[in-house]
Amino acid sequence: MDKARTLLNDEDRTMAKSATKDMTEGSPSRLMLGFFFPMLLGMLFQQFYNMMDTIIVGKYLGVQALAAVGSTGSINFMIIGFCMGVCNGFAIPVAQKFGEKNFRLLKKFAANGAWLSAVFALVMTVTVCVFCRAILELMNTPEDIIDGAYRYIFVIFLGIPATYLYNMVSGIIRSLGDSRTPLVFLVISSLLNIGLDLFMILVLHMGEEGAAWATVISQAVSGIGCLIYMMKRFEILRMTREEARPDKGIMITLCNVGVPMGLQYSITAIGSVILQTAVNGLGAMAVAAVTAGSKIGMFFCCPFDALGSTMATYGGQNIGARKLDRISAGLKAASIMGIGYSLAAFGVLLLFGKEIGLLFLDADETEILGQVHQFLVGNSMFYIPLAFVNIVRFLIQGMGYSKLAVLAGVCEMAARSFVGFCLVPVFGYAAVCFASPAAWIAADLFLVPSYKKIMKTLRSRTVSAIDGNGTVSYNET
């Protein structure tokens, strides 16, 4: 009976090929590049409109407003990062069932991921909006920027349901091998965001709050567009009422994958919050420099994020298909791509980092521009460790070991906290520039041995059975 659940009839095979990409067959490098570039373009556009928020705020509202928006970066990452991590985790079993060609369970995982996302979105929106101001005060946000920071981040948190909608839907689409569709809607969202930024700040004079509303509205449009496309395009997701019904066992499985991934983002962000608190103590100018440097850095780090997302889908499908050799080959291909890009990015930021900073600041802000360049060089020197953090961590998560990613996040948190508590008070801004590199190295020291241990264990086992929920059991050979 269990075998019957996974057998494909002709209709199933047709559905599997429709609008999806099977990453369990063919050249790993070619498949990964085909998946990677749409992912990269999507992330670049996402960072582009995030940068436009900052550019427009810095150019038209001034350095103080720029610092206000920037001071919320770490708490923003902690909360929104949790949302994104949970959704990415909910999508991993979908990728695994696609690799197994078990479409019945694939539909149930997709449906229950949607139910859970709705509940998580409601609870988180209410909770973080209530405590938003108190969190900013605990972070020692300077008095001259705390009101602007609150106006900005409160609206961002009101948009948590839009964040869940886009990331859940796009995560499912990517799990089926389609990384192009989310790109299309991100491009639309990016252009809309820029237009709304200019309209709300320059025409409606809404200040920092206007930039936040522009982000929320554009993401909601992107999420709704993805949802409509997915419902019409993916026959493989058309489900019966029984398949769409909430299932306690499926939800527990999803939470076991998704919550650790969300916590990995949030635990990592705790270190960033501690570091941001230390930066806040250095004054508004330091906050503005870190804000500009971080926005530029995020743009240059998009290839690492795209590689990570590629490896999550690639690892999920191939572990579902029980193809361990393809996982190793994929890791090698991704590593070559990551190292090559790291060297190129370092060269660009070393030579042109200060000039890129002019996107956010006026030329007469020479001291802040120098600090931005210092921040960018200090970070980009260590982009190779960052590449491995993303590649290995997301690969492990895709393979179903998301709890290990939480421990990697603890390593990052500990490193950033140490820098924030111990080094910034002594060395000042210079220590801030090396906080993230310290975190990346600490995470790699945990992730690389963990991956090797996982692969060694899996190679020593054979699949013995698949239970009713599609969970793989192993026996030692």
Phi and psi in degrees as a GROMACS rama.xvg file:
@    title "Ramachandran Plot"
@    xaxis  label "Phi"
@    yaxis  label "Psi"
@TYPE xy
-60.743  -38.5962  ASP-2
-65.7254  -36.0021  LYS-3
-63.2958  -31.0704  ALA-4
-66.8452  -25.337  ARG-5
-103.507  -3.80172  THR-6
-73.6766  141.249  LEU-7
-99.302  129.56  LEU-8
-92.7779  178.237  ASN-9
-60.7051  -37.6682  ASP-10
-64.6879  -41.076  GLU-11
-61.3087  -42.3164  ASP-12
-63.2198  -40.0872  ARG-13
-63.8813  -44.3892  THR-14
-62.4789  -37.9513  MET-15
-64.295  -34.0909  ALA-16
-81.6468  -20.1456  LYS-17
-72.543  112.555  SER-18
65.1476  11.871  ALA-19
-116.856  169.881  THR-20
-134.479  120.468  LYS-21
-86.0368  116.596  ASP-22
-98.9084  14.7258  MET-23
-96.0432  -2.37005  THR-24
-133.967  144.099  GLU-25
99.7905  -179.748  GLY-26
-64.911  120.804  SER-27
-56.7506  -43.8243  PRO-28
-61.7192  -45.5021  SER-29
-66.6128  -43.1588  ARG-30
-63.4834  -42.8438  LEU-31
-66.8855  -39.6296  MET-32
-65.1086  -40.2027  LEU-33
-63.7899  -32.8206  GLY-34
-82.4042  -36.8081  PHE-35
-66.4085  -46.4745  PHE-36
-65.476  -43.9205  PHE-37
-61.2681  -38.9399  PRO-38
-59.86  -45.5402  MET-39
-61.8398  -46.9834  LEU-40
-61.066  -40.3506  LEU-41
-61.556  -44.7476  GLY-42
-68.3924  -36.48  MET-43
-62.3686  -42.8084  LEU-44
-65.1664  -38.7952  PHE-45
-62.5263  -45.5897  GLN-46
-68.6893  -30.9807  GLN-47
-61.7064  -47.0887  PHE-48
-75.2584  -24.7108  TYR-49
-65.8932  -40.5866  ASN-50
-65.1094  -37.9604  MET-51
-62.9806  -37.4186  MET-52
-51.7141  -51.4439  ASP-53
-69.1825  -41.3895  THR-54
-62.2983  -47.7443  ILE-55
-65.522  -41.5755  ILE-56
-62.7527  -46.8787  VAL-57
-65.708  -39.9637  GLY-58
-77.0584  -38.1437  LYS-59
-104.709  -21.9555  TYR-60
-109.92  -14.892  LEU-61
101.958  172.934  GLY-62
-63.5015  -38.076  VAL-63
-64.9183  -41.7421  GLN-64
-66.8714  -36.9488  ALA-65
-60.5283  -42.5097  LEU-66
-65.9293  -36.9161  ALA-67
-62.1223  -48.4471  ALA-68
-64.4927  -42.8652  VAL-69
-65.963  -31.0954  GLY-70
-66.9226  -15.8392  SER-71
-91.7667  -2.13915  THR-72
-56.7877  -44.8401  GLY-73
-71.5488  -41.9072  SER-74
-70.1822  -32.7835  ILE-75
-60.4945  -47.2472  ASN-76
-64.3147  -36.1201  PHE-77
-65.6246  -43.0663  MET-78
-83.4204  -52.605  ILE-79
-66.9617  -34.6038  ILE-80
-61.5957  -37.4441  GLY-81
-62.4549  -43.9061  PHE-82
-58.7076  -47.467  CYS-83
-65.1712  -41.8877  MET-84
-63.0177  -43.2023  GLY-85
-60.5449  -45.8715  VAL-86
-64.6856  -41.7513  CYS-87
-61.5664  -38.3353  ASN-88
-66.8799  -41.5854  GLY-89
-61.5146  -27.9563  PHE-90
-81.4106  -18.844  ALA-91
-62.8874  -46.3672  ILE-92
-60.7074  -28.3525  PRO-93
-63.9529  -45.2433  VAL-94
-62.907  -40.1293  ALA-95
-65.3076  -42.6778  GLN-96
-69.7947  -30.1084  LYS-97
-65.7585  -41.0957  PHE-98
-63.614  -36.1218  GLY-99
-76.591  -15.1289  GLU-100
64.0488  34.1274  LYS-101
-102  83.7568  ASN-102
-76.6675  -24.2491  PHE-103
-63.4649  -49.39  ARG-104
-70.3964  -32.0364  LEU-105
-55.2655  -47.1804  LEU-106
-63.7708  -41.0178  LYS-107
-66.2359  -38.9217  LYS-108
-65.5974  -40.8003  PHE-109
-64.1439  -45.1778  ALA-110
-65.0563  -45.8669  ALA-111
-70.9858  -27.9855  ASN-112
-62.9276  -37.2877  GLY-113
-67.2528  -43.0214  ALA-114
-60.1227  -46.5595  TRP-115
-65.0067  -39.549  LEU-116
-59.8909  -40.6671  SER-117
-63.0256  -42.6427  ALA-118
-67.0149  -47.3224  VAL-119
-58.6616  -42.6622  PHE-120
-62.4635  -44.2828  ALA-121
-63.6598  -49.0531  LEU-122
-64.0645  -44.416  VAL-123
-67.7199  -39.9089  MET-124
-60.0277  -48.4897  THR-125
-62.805  -45.8902  VAL-126
-65.1565  -51.6444  THR-127
-72.5289  -29.941  VAL-128
-67.5436  -36.1495  CYS-129
-65.4001  -40.2495  VAL-130
-100.314  9.20373  PHE-131
-57.8529  -51.8536  CYS-132
-63.1709  -42.0473  ARG-133
-62.2493  -37.1724  ALA-134
-64.9974  -43.2679  ILE-135
-62.0907  -38.0833  LEU-136
-67.4953  -40.2919  GLU-137
-64.2751  -27.0988  LEU-138
-82.1543  5.43697  MET-139
61.3759  35.8753  ASN-140
-61.9516  127.56  THR-141
-54.7794  143.318  PRO-142
-61.2611  -30.5832  GLU-143
-76.802  -6.80117  ASP-144
-128.185  -3.36716  ILE-145
-67.3325  -34.686  ILE-146
-65.7959  -44.6058  ASP-147
-64.1518  -38.5674  GLY-148
-62.6961  -42.2478  ALA-149
-65.3025  -44.8179  TYR-150
-59.2207  -37.4557  ARG-151
-72.9557  -53.4007  TYR-152
-73.602  -28.0058  ILE-153
-62.3599  -42.566  PHE-154
-67.6613  -40.7973  VAL-155
-57.2307  -42.2676  ILE-156
-71.083  -29.6689  PHE-157
-61.9466  -25.0698  LEU-158
-88.5237  12.1644  GLY-159
-55.6587  -41.6926  ILE-160
-57.6421  -37.3053  PRO-161
-66.3615  -36.6026  ALA-162
-62.851  -45.49  THR-163
-63.5136  -42.169  TYR-164
-59.9222  -52.7528  LEU-165
-64.5545  -46.6854  TYR-166
-70.7743  -32.3204  ASN-167
-69.8701  -47.3  MET-168
-66.8681  -47.3954  VAL-169
-65.8693  -32.3071  SER-170
-64.0287  -41.7538  GLY-171
-65.2981  -43.5252  ILE-172
-60.964  -44.389  ILE-173
-66.4516  -33.6084  ARG-174
-62.1883  -25.6071  SER-175
-89.2063  8.37022  LEU-176
92.1905  4.84374  GLY-177
-103.785  102.14  ASP-178
-100.629  -1.80005  SER-179
-82.3579  -40.5516  ARG-180
-60.364  -47.4565  THR-181
-57.8383  -32.0371  PRO-182
-61.6697  -45.9279  LEU-183
-57.5817  -45.5627  VAL-184
-73.5344  -27.4351  PHE-185
-69.0126  -37.2279  LEU-186
-61.7768  -46.3874  VAL-187
-59.9924  -44.7856  ILE-188
-62.6489  -40.456  SER-189
-62.9446  -47.2089  SER-190
-63.8424  -40.4269  LEU-191
-64.1002  -41.3802  LEU-192
-60.2313  -45.7933  ASN-193
-61.6318  -45.504  ILE-194
-61.4357  -43.4631  GLY-195
-67.4042  -36.5675  LEU-196
-55.1883  -52.8997  ASP-197
-63.6145  -41.9204  LEU-198
-65.4768  -46.5867  PHE-199
-75.1789  -30.3738  MET-200
-88.072  -44.6574  ILE-201
-87.8006  -32.5904  LEU-202
-96.3996  -50.4022  VAL-203
-87.2234  -11.2188  LEU-204
54.1158  46.6066  HIS-205
-88.8716  -2.87316  MET-206
63.9207  -145.647  GLY-207
-59.8785  -34.0973  GLU-208
-63.0506  -34.9579  GLU-209
-64.2886  -39.8774  GLY-210
-62.7374  -37.2547  ALA-211
-68.2513  -43.8531  ALA-212
-62.5107  -36.5202  TRP-213
-60.3576  -41.9592  ALA-214
-65.3453  -46.2279  THR-215
-64.891  -46.1838  VAL-216
-64.2598  -43.9559  ILE-217
-65.7201  -36.9478  SER-218
-69.7392  -35.7971  GLN-219
-63.4701  -41.994  ALA-220
-61.8236  -43.2279  VAL-221
-62.3462  -43.5363  SER-222
-64.7116  -43.6771  GLY-223
-64.679  -40.7568  ILE-224
-61.6904  -44.5416  GLY-225
-61.2272  -41.3999  CYS-226
-63.4174  -46.0382  LEU-227
-61.9771  -43.5262  ILE-228
-62.4712  -45.7686  TYR-229
-61.4258  -42.2699  MET-230
-65.5907  -33.1251  MET-231
-88.2085  -30.8126  LYS-232
-93.9699  -37.4126  ARG-233
-95.9681  95.8748  PHE-234
-62.1253  -28.4997  GLU-235
-64.0755  -19.6989  ILE-236
-98.9271  0.270256  LEU-237
-74.0967  118.052  ARG-238
-124.704  158.269  MET-239
-78.9389  169.25  THR-240
-62.1362  -35.7787  ARG-241
-66.6112  -39.3414  GLU-242
-69.1628  -29.0462  GLU-243
-86.8931  -5.87996  ALA-244
-71.9395  142.361  ARG-245
-57.3847  136.723  PRO-246
-131.127  117.75  ASP-247
-59.7305  -45.0212  LYS-248
-62.5827  -43.2109  GLY-249
-63.6529  -41.1539  ILE-250
-63.9982  -39.1023  MET-251
-63.1439  -44.0579  ILE-252
-59.2136  -45.9058  THR-253
-62.2021  -42.4355  LEU-254
-65.8107  -35.4141  CYS-255
-64.1481  -25.4648  ASN-256
-94.9507  -46.9992  VAL-257
-73.8836  -43.9309  GLY-258
-63.2641  -44.5508  VAL-259
-58.7031  -37.1576  PRO-260
-67.4448  -39.5035  MET-261
-64.5393  -43.0825  GLY-262
-63.6811  -32.7462  LEU-263
-59.576  -43.7561  GLN-264
-63.8963  -46.9254  TYR-265
-68.9079  -40.7917  SER-266
-64.5334  -41.375  ILE-267
-58.4028  -41.308  THR-268
-70.1713  -24.8176  ALA-269
-58.4927  -41.9876  ILE-270
-61.8864  -37.2812  GLY-271
-67.2597  -36.8483  SER-272
-63.5312  -43.7702  VAL-273
-62.9844  -42.5837  ILE-274
-64.9551  -41.9431  LEU-275
-61.9971  -36.671  GLN-276
-61.4184  -41.872  THR-277
-65.3302  -39.9402  ALA-278
-65.2502  -40.2695  VAL-279
-57.211  -34.8234  ASN-280
-68.639  -15.4187  GLY-281
-85.6345  -7.71689  LEU-282
105.943  168.296  GLY-283
-63.3452  -33.0374  ALA-284
-66.1684  -41.8986  MET-285
-65.9763  -39.1009  ALA-286
-61.8581  -42.3361  VAL-287
-63.8082  -40.8917  ALA-288
-64.4158  -44.4092  ALA-289
-66.489  -36.8324  VAL-290
-60.2315  -51.288  THR-291
-63.8332  -45.2937  ALA-292
-62.2432  -38.4636  GLY-293
-68.1137  -40.5123  SER-294
-63.5431  -43.1649  LYS-295
-64.4998  -44.4497  ILE-296
-60.689  -39.6247  GLY-297
-61.6364  -38.5892  MET-298
-63.3529  -45.528  PHE-299
-72.2691  -19.633  PHE-300
-89.4791  -2.36042  CYS-301
-54.6296  -40.458  CYS-302
-59.2215  -33.9768  PRO-303
-68.1593  -41.7868  PHE-304
-64.1801  -40.3164  ASP-305
-65.4256  -39.9484  ALA-306
-61.7313  -41.1183  LEU-307
-61.3847  -48.9427  GLY-308
-62.9355  -36.4065  SER-309
-62.3612  -44.3293  THR-310
-68.2889  -30.6635  MET-311
-64.351  -46.7153  ALA-312
-68.3695  -44.6984  THR-313
-60.2772  -47.5634  TYR-314
-64.8023  -40.2115  GLY-315
-63.5846  -46.5278  GLY-316
-66.5293  -40.2766  GLN-317
-78.0416  -28.8004  ASN-318
-71.85  -32.9557  ILE-319
-64.9483  -34.8524  GLY-320
-86.4926  0.640895  ALA-321
61.497  39.8488  ARG-322
-112.34  82.5006  LYS-323
-68.7271  -35.126  LEU-324
-63.2086  -35.1318  ASP-325
-68.8825  -31.0216  ARG-326
-64.3582  -45.7941  ILE-327
-63.1312  -41.2794  SER-328
-64.7886  -37.8183  ALA-329
-65.8605  -39.4861  GLY-330
-62.1538  -42.1021  LEU-331
-62.6286  -45.6862  LYS-332
-63.2169  -43.2921  ALA-333
-65.8723  -37.1247  ALA-334
-63.8585  -42.0074  SER-335
-61.7626  -43.9018  ILE-336
-62.5274  -44.0608  MET-337
-65.9224  -42.3548  GLY-338
-66.3706  -43.9657  ILE-339
-60.3257  -44.3852  GLY-340
-67.9031  -37.6428  TYR-341
-57.6057  -44.4408  SER-342
-65.5919  -41.2433  LEU-343
-65.6533  -42.8417  ALA-344
-64.9941  -40.5159  ALA-345
-59.7386  -43.3954  PHE-346
-61.4337  -42.9459  GLY-347
-64.9518  -45.9893  VAL-348
-70.8507  -32.9254  LEU-349
-63.9695  -42.5576  LEU-350
-84.3455  -34.0836  LEU-351
-126.586  11.3396  PHE-352
-57.9013  -41.7846  GLY-353
-66.8487  -40.7076  LYS-354
-65.0205  -37.7898  GLU-355
-64.3211  -33.5213  ILE-356
-60.4403  -22.1888  GLY-357
-66.2834  -14.6118  LEU-358
-63.3026  -29.1599  LEU-359
-105.01  -25.1112  PHE-360
-130.067  156.012  LEU-361
-75.713  155.096  ASP-362
-62.3672  -25.7415  ALA-363
-78.2409  -6.54357  ASP-364
-85.093  60.1889  GLU-365
-64.8618  -38.4828  THR-366
-65.9236  -43.9993  GLU-367
-67.8946  -39.0794  ILE-368
-61.0851  -38.9852  LEU-369
-63.894  -38.3894  GLY-370
-68.7553  -37.0654  GLN-371
-61.0037  -45.6838  VAL-372
-62.4331  -42.2012  HIS-373
-60.3783  -42.4869  GLN-374
-62.9495  -45.4223  PHE-375
-65.8998  -41.9998  LEU-376
-66.8449  -44.2904  VAL-377
-58.8974  -38.3329  GLY-378
-75.5465  -47.7536  ASN-379
-69.0853  -19.5157  SER-380
-59.4443  -21.9327  MET-381
-119.072  30.3459  PHE-382
-69.5658  -25.8464  TYR-383
-64.1181  -47.4026  ILE-384
-58.0123  -36.3621  PRO-385
-63.7162  -39.432  LEU-386
-57.719  -44.6276  ALA-387
-70.4447  -31.9433  PHE-388
-57.7026  -49.0648  VAL-389
-70.7037  -45.4042  ASN-390
-63.3572  -52.2042  ILE-391
-73.2761  -42.1706  VAL-392
-62.8234  -47.7211  ARG-393
-70.1529  -31.3144  PHE-394
-63.5339  -46.08  LEU-395
-59.6171  -42.6733  ILE-396
-63.2628  -43.9864  GLN-397
-61.6289  -30.9511  GLY-398
-78.1755  -6.68703  MET-399
103.004  10.4685  GLY-400
-108.604  52.5512  TYR-401
-68.1776  -24.3327  SER-402
-66.0893  -28.886  LYS-403
-66.6631  -30.5154  LEU-404
-64.6564  -31.0232  ALA-405
-62.4926  -42.4846  VAL-406
-66.3272  -35.2757  LEU-407
-63.7707  -39.0672  ALA-408
-62.846  -36.1525  GLY-409
-62.5991  -39.9305  VAL-410
-61.3596  -44.0935  CYS-411
-63.6899  -43.719  GLU-412
-59.7906  -44.8638  MET-413
-62.1305  -41.4154  ALA-414
-66.5907  -46.6195  ALA-415
-66.1953  -37.4423  ARG-416
-64.29  -41.0435  SER-417
-60.808  -44.1363  PHE-418
-64.269  -44.4983  VAL-419
-65.2549  -43.7013  GLY-420
-76.5302  -41.5553  PHE-421
-105.404  -37.466  CYS-422
-95.6742  -39.2155  LEU-423
-60.8658  -42.7149  VAL-424
-60.9059  -26.1614  PRO-425
-92.2276  -48.9392  VAL-426
-102.303  -5.91113  PHE-427
68.8261  -140.326  GLY-428
-62.2521  -32.2626  TYR-429
-58.6529  -37.6405  ALA-430
-67.7762  -33.4747  ALA-431
-58.9256  -36.9511  VAL-432
-66.8592  -19.8023  CYS-433
-113.966  13.2488  PHE-434
-69.6532  -47.7242  ALA-435
-65.8008  -43.9181  SER-436
-55.3997  -40.1248  PRO-437
-61.0846  -39.4506  ALA-438
-67.0852  -40.9852  ALA-439
-64.0823  -43.3228  TRP-440
-64.0207  -42.3643  ILE-441
-61.6371  -41.2039  ALA-442
-65.9364  -41.0282  ALA-443
-62.6365  -36.7251  ASP-444
-62.8071  -22.2441  LEU-445
-94.6417  -42.3727  PHE-446
-70.5125  -44.4756  LEU-447
-62.5027  -49.4303  VAL-448
-62.3041  -33.9064  PRO-449
-64.2695  -43.3489  SER-450
-61.448  -44.5454  TYR-451
-61.2012  -39.4637  LYS-452
-68.0552  -40.9449  LYS-453
-60.0175  -48.1915  ILE-454
-66.0861  -37.9895  MET-455
-62.9401  -41.8322  LYS-456
-66.606  -45.2236  THR-457
-64.2903  -36.5584  LEU-458
-70.6037  -19.0832  ARG-459
-90.428  4.73137  SER-460
-122.509  161.769  ARG-461
-126.544  147.64  THR-462
-68.9796  128.489  VAL-463
-107.629  -31.0014  SER-464
-164.522  162.241  ALA-465
-127.797  124.614  ILE-466
-80.4024  -177.498  ASP-467
-61.7992  -25.381  GLY-468
-94.0697  6.62883  ASN-469
83.8334  13.8345  GLY-470
-81.5201  133.302  THR-471
-82.8339  133.894  VAL-472
-108.885  146.242  SER-473
-126.03  147.489  TYR-474
-120.576  144.238  ASN-475
-66.5547  137.987  GLU-476
